Amino acid sequence: MSYEEVIEEIEKLSDEKLRAFNAKLTPTKDKMYGVRIPDLRNLAKKIAKEGGEDFLSHEKQSFEEKMLHGFVLCMKKRDFAAFARDIEDFARQIDNWAVCDCVAATCKQVKAHSEEFLPVVRRLIASEREFHRRFGLILLLDYYVSPRWAEEVFLSCERVKKGEYYVNMAIAWLLSVCYVKMKEETKTYLKNCSLDEEVLKMTKRKILESYRVSDEEKDYIRKNGVK
């Protein structure tokens, strides 16, 4: 599909009510059409199947185009090294939580190549750019929350530059998932961490929101906090 044909498909799939809803939730300067994520994923599969060179080569002008670009990169067939380079380069287009989180969740190849991809994650987390850092943290959340990578995850939470809301919230979300999947390691980390009160409050809130944490544990955390 050509770039122009892709835009025509986006326009056909657009919904004004969804556009208005998404615009309230997603701070971005980009144009929005209002296309459902499942529809964008299906369109991405068609583009990726054909290679997607023309679409990928064009500068993206809208929220949906950027989301679609990331999806195509995740679905396009090529060797993992090329995938990793493309995903790291794509991070420059991210300026909002939705593109960041949805594309990260689509990078399924990372699961089978976690060791190989780790340098990309580390560079993203070390960046000065807010959404590079969030992207790296969400990639950790999606593919690295396990005892094998516990030290890497906790060191990343310590080292990443904090302060921006979407970075702080990514740390809190990541740690809440860690609490569910590797509770004892996470409790030990939280008791000894250097996270500030704002991030700890966010982490507490995310753990309390989890359906996978027992009521008894939640009562304890409400009374005693996470540290």
C-alpha positions, 0 to 999 in steps of 0.5 A: 500500500502506498502512503496515500492509500494508507491515509485513505484507509485511516480516514475511512476508519475514523470516528469523530466521537472516538477522536474527541474522546482520545484527544481528552486523554492523550496530550499530543500536538499531532492531528487525530482521526479517531481510529480504534487500536484493533483497526490500526493493528489490522491495517498494520498487518496488511501494510507489513505483509507488503513490506510497507516501504512507502508508508514507512518512508514518509514523515508522519503527520498524525497520532494514528500514523505514528501508532501505525508506523510503530505497529508495522515495524513490530510486524514487518518480517526481517532479522532481529537486529534490524527490528531492534535498530528500527524500534530504537529509531522510532522512539524519536517519534513518540510524544505521548503515553498511548503511542509509547505503551501500545507500540511497546506492547506490540514488540513481541519479538523482544520476549525471545531476544531479551538479552540481545535487546537489552542495550536498546532498553538501557539507551532509552532509559538513559536518554534525556527525552521523557518518552524515550525513558518511558518507552524503555520502562514500559518495555521492561514492564512488558518483557523483563519482569521476572527474577532473571531480570529483577536486578536490571529492572530495579537498577533501571528504576534507580538510575532513570532520570525522574521528575516528569509525570509520565516517567514517574508513573511508568516506574510506579506501574512497572513496580506494581507489576513486579510486586505481583510477579516477584513479590519478595524481590520487590518488597526488598527493593522498595524497603531499600530504594532511593525513590522519592515520596512522589514515586512511592505514592504512585507505586502504592496507588498502582499496587492498590489498584491491582486486582492481583493483590489480595485484600489483606495485602492492600490493607497492610500497604494502606496502613504501612506504605510500600517502604 
